[in-house]
C-alpha cells in the first residue's frame, strides 16, 4: 500500500494523507472528498503533472488542482510550513554491496533525532565527512566552521577524521603575539589614559623598548619585562616595579623615588645619577648585584640600610 500527502494547489497548509488504490481517477475522487474541492489534476512538488498512477511513489507530496495552473508554494524561497519533514528526494544506498532506493522522508520521519536524520541537518558539515570517507583527504570549503565538522565526526564516531580535525583546528588558531610593546604603542596607551586613571601594565613585555624621558609615574609594572630598555631620564616616581625584569636596562638619571622594587631583577643595569629617594624603604630585597651605581642620589638612605639591602641578596 502506498500513502501520499495531499495539499491544495499553492498552499503549504491543511495537508491530508490518503492511501493510493486503483487508478488516477480513484485518487482524484479521494482528493476531492478529503480537501472539499473538485479535483481535476495532480502535480508533484516540482510542478510536474501526474498523468499515471504508476508515477506516484510511497510518501510522495502532491498538490491537487481544480483546473488552474500549478502554483509553487515556495515562492518566498523558504520551506513551506506543511512540508517540513516531507522530502521527496530519492536516495540510493549501497549497504554491503546491496543497493537500496528509498526517499529521504523514509529515513528521517520515524526517528527525527536519529543518526540518519542527523546526516541531512547540515549538508555543509556532512560534505567534508563524506569526502574524507571517499578519498581519505580532509577538504573543508571556505565558510565552513571546523568545529561544526568536528562535532559531526564525533557524532558519527569517525575517530581517524576526529584526529585530523583537531590538528587542523589547532593549526588554524591565531598564534599568540608575545612581541614586545614599542615606544609608539606605549605612548598611544599613555595618551588614551585619563590622568586620574591608573595605568596597569602588569606582565607586559617591553623588552628592548625606548621609554626614555617619559612620565611613567604611579604606573603598575608588576612582573613586567623591561629588560634591555632605555629608561634614561624617565620619571618612575612611585611606580610599582615588583618582580620586574630590569636586566641590562639603562636607567641613568631616572627618577626612582618611592618606587617598589621588591624581588626585582636589575642585573647588569646602569643606574648612574639616579634618584633613589625612598622614604618607605620599599626597595628592600631588590636584586642589585652587578649594577652600575656610580654617583647615585640615595637620599634618606645610610650605610646601614644599604648593607641590609645588599645582604638580602647573598
Secondary structure, 3 states (H helix, E strand, C coil): CEEEEEEECCCCCCCEEEEECCCHHHHHHHHHHHHCCCCCEEEECCCCEECCHHHCCCCEEEEEECCCCCCCCCCCCCCCHHHCCCCCCEEEEEECCEEEEEEHHHHHCCCCCCHHHHHCCCHHHHHHHHHHHHHCCCCCCCCCCHHHHHHHHHHHCCHHHHHHHHHHHHHHCCCCCCCCCCHHHHHHHHHHCCCCCCCECCCCECCCCECCCCECCCCECCCCECCCCECCCCECCCCECCCCECCCCECCCCECCCCECCCCECCCCECCCCECCCCCCCCCCCECCCCECCCCECCCCCHHHHHHHHHCCC
